Amino acid sequence: MHDRDEGIQQVAKLQRSAESIRLYGFFAEAFTAIVQVVEYVDTVLRKHDRIEEQYLFPLLEPYAGQSVRAMRESRRELWSAFTRLQEIVEEIEESKVTGNSIHELIEASNDLARLLSANLEDDHSILYPLSRQKLSPKEYAKLATDIANSIHQPA
């Protein structure tokens, strides 16, 4: 749940920064905020997704295989959008700016914000309630232990 709250803040930061660049043009403060969100997604969210993929999804598949498949597909879309934004950010950082770079930055930021927001909402409204409903107390306890142990491992 902490990851979700932090994720919502990152989505808002990404949306504000993209909108600011759209309205007022490119400036360092907004670009730096986008870079910070990219770093957050690449570290915190990547670890969060890895943990769910490794520990939660295998437990839920027997009970809700279609939901798990749908969530995996939405995550593939999210990571594709992330990669696109990351590449645009790196090009701008390396001064490889084209006439479309700013437009692409805004578009990629908005795409990632939309997909990240949907992912966070799916976790909150589908994944976590489903895990509470379907997993046995023993499975839930094992999941909690696995997650706690993995939090202390490097990403």
C-alpha positions as MATLAB code, in Angstrom:
seq = 'MHDRDEGIQQVAKLQRSAESIRLYGFFAEAFTAIVQVVEYVDTVLRKHDRIEEQYLFPLLEPYAGQSVRAMRESRRELWSAFTRLQEIVEEIEESKVTGNSIHELIEASNDLARLLSANLEDDHSILYPLSRQKLSPKEYAKLATDIANSIHQPA';
ca = [
       0.000    0.000    0.000;
       2.932    2.310    0.687;
       4.172    1.671   -2.860;
       0.731    2.618   -4.173;
       0.642    5.939   -2.303;
       4.141    6.789   -3.468;
       3.225    5.702   -6.992;
       0.203    8.010   -7.046;
       2.471   10.894   -6.059;
       4.893    9.987   -8.855;
       2.059    9.856  -11.416;
       0.931   13.327  -10.347;
       4.510   14.628  -10.558;
       4.891   13.191  -14.057;
       1.581   14.667  -15.220;
       2.359   18.097  -13.722;
       5.785   18.170  -15.331;
       4.531   17.124  -18.761;
       1.725   19.681  -18.590;
       4.118   22.391  -17.485;
       6.397   21.694  -20.451;
       3.402   21.623  -22.778;
       2.164   24.984  -21.520;
       5.400   26.870  -20.884;
       8.038   25.080  -22.906;
      10.996   22.994  -21.909;
      12.793   23.979  -18.722;
      15.180   22.181  -16.414;
      12.953   21.927  -13.334;
      10.168   20.053  -15.123;
      12.632   17.846  -17.001;
      14.433   17.012  -13.739;
      11.105   15.977  -12.213;
      10.474   13.639  -15.155;
      13.967   12.178  -14.729;
      13.210   11.571  -11.034;
      10.018    9.717  -11.926;
      11.933    7.592  -14.447;
      14.430    6.733  -11.706;
      11.596    5.871   -9.302;
       9.939    3.581  -11.844;
      13.242    1.946  -12.726;
      14.050    1.150   -9.102;
      11.052    1.066   -6.764;
       8.350    0.042   -9.218;
      10.570   -2.467  -10.995;
      11.258   -4.191   -7.646;
       7.567   -4.034   -6.709;
       6.585   -5.693  -10.000;
       9.319   -8.304   -9.692;
       8.054   -9.249   -6.238;
       4.474   -9.592   -7.466;
       5.579  -11.609  -10.504;
       7.762  -13.890   -8.423;
       5.592  -14.428   -5.361;
       1.996  -13.258   -5.748;
       1.063  -14.143   -9.331;
       2.024  -17.830   -9.047;
      -0.168  -18.149   -5.951;
      -3.131  -16.449   -7.635;
      -2.946  -18.183  -11.021;
      -4.830  -21.321   -9.937;
      -7.694  -19.174   -8.619;
      -7.783  -16.311  -11.124;
      -5.644  -17.166  -14.136;
      -7.438  -14.762  -16.466;
      -6.972  -11.827  -14.101;
      -3.290  -12.636  -13.674;
      -2.815  -12.858  -17.464;
      -4.579   -9.508  -17.934;
      -2.378   -7.888  -15.302;
       0.755   -9.306  -16.902;
      -0.329   -7.879  -20.268;
      -1.011   -4.449  -18.786;
       2.426   -4.529  -17.167;
       4.055   -5.340  -20.493;
       2.384   -2.221  -21.893;
       3.569   -0.198  -18.898;
       7.180   -1.362  -19.288;
       7.078   -0.670  -23.011;
       5.889    2.885  -22.308;
       8.560    3.230  -19.627;
      11.294    2.144  -22.037;
      10.089    4.682  -24.583;
      10.168    7.521  -22.034;
      13.535    6.393  -20.693;
      15.012    6.456  -24.216;
      13.651    9.962  -24.880;
      15.026   11.217  -21.552;
      18.441    9.731  -22.329;
      18.473   11.348  -25.784;
      17.675   14.742  -24.274;
      20.331   14.272  -21.578;
      22.847   13.456  -24.321;
      21.775   16.574  -26.289;
      20.381   14.457  -29.109;
      17.338   16.689  -29.435;
      15.243   16.767  -32.594;
      12.324   18.947  -33.584;
       9.941   16.366  -32.112;
      11.812   15.633  -28.883;
       9.718   17.857  -26.628;
       6.438   16.643  -28.115;
       7.617   13.033  -27.729;
       8.688   13.713  -24.136;
       5.251   15.077  -23.273;
       3.447   12.254  -25.064;
       5.608    9.514  -23.537;
       5.258   11.063  -20.057;
       1.478   11.159  -20.380;
       1.359    7.584  -21.702;
       3.425    6.305  -18.793;
       1.367    8.298  -16.283;
      -1.862    6.831  -17.679;
      -0.570    3.255  -17.635;
       1.063    3.609  -14.225;
      -2.141    5.021  -12.780;
      -4.143    2.110  -14.235;
      -1.587   -0.371  -12.869;
      -1.786    1.116   -9.393;
      -5.579    1.062   -9.512;
      -5.591   -2.586  -10.654;
      -3.313   -3.501   -7.764;
      -5.586   -1.714   -5.314;
      -8.988   -2.761   -6.636;
      -8.284   -6.202   -8.131;
      -4.990   -7.773   -7.128;
      -4.942   -7.117   -3.395;
      -8.639   -7.905   -2.759;
      -8.299  -11.036   -4.883;
      -5.302  -12.182   -2.863;
      -7.174  -11.615    0.398;
     -10.206  -13.525   -0.885;
      -8.522  -16.456   -2.605;
      -5.359  -17.232   -0.701;
      -5.491  -19.506    2.310;
      -4.073  -18.194    5.595;
      -1.031  -20.410    5.040;
      -0.483  -19.068    1.489;
      -0.987  -15.505    2.680;
       1.529  -15.967    5.510;
       4.076  -17.457    3.102;
       3.512  -14.557    0.714;
       4.076  -12.036    3.494;
       7.286  -13.794    4.539;
       8.564  -14.015    0.954;
       7.833  -10.331    0.347;
       9.483   -9.274    3.610;
      12.584  -11.300    2.753;
      12.765   -9.957   -0.794;
      12.503   -6.326    0.302;
      15.960   -6.642    1.816;
      17.464   -8.073   -1.383;
      18.967   -5.831   -4.073;
      16.735   -5.041   -7.068;
];
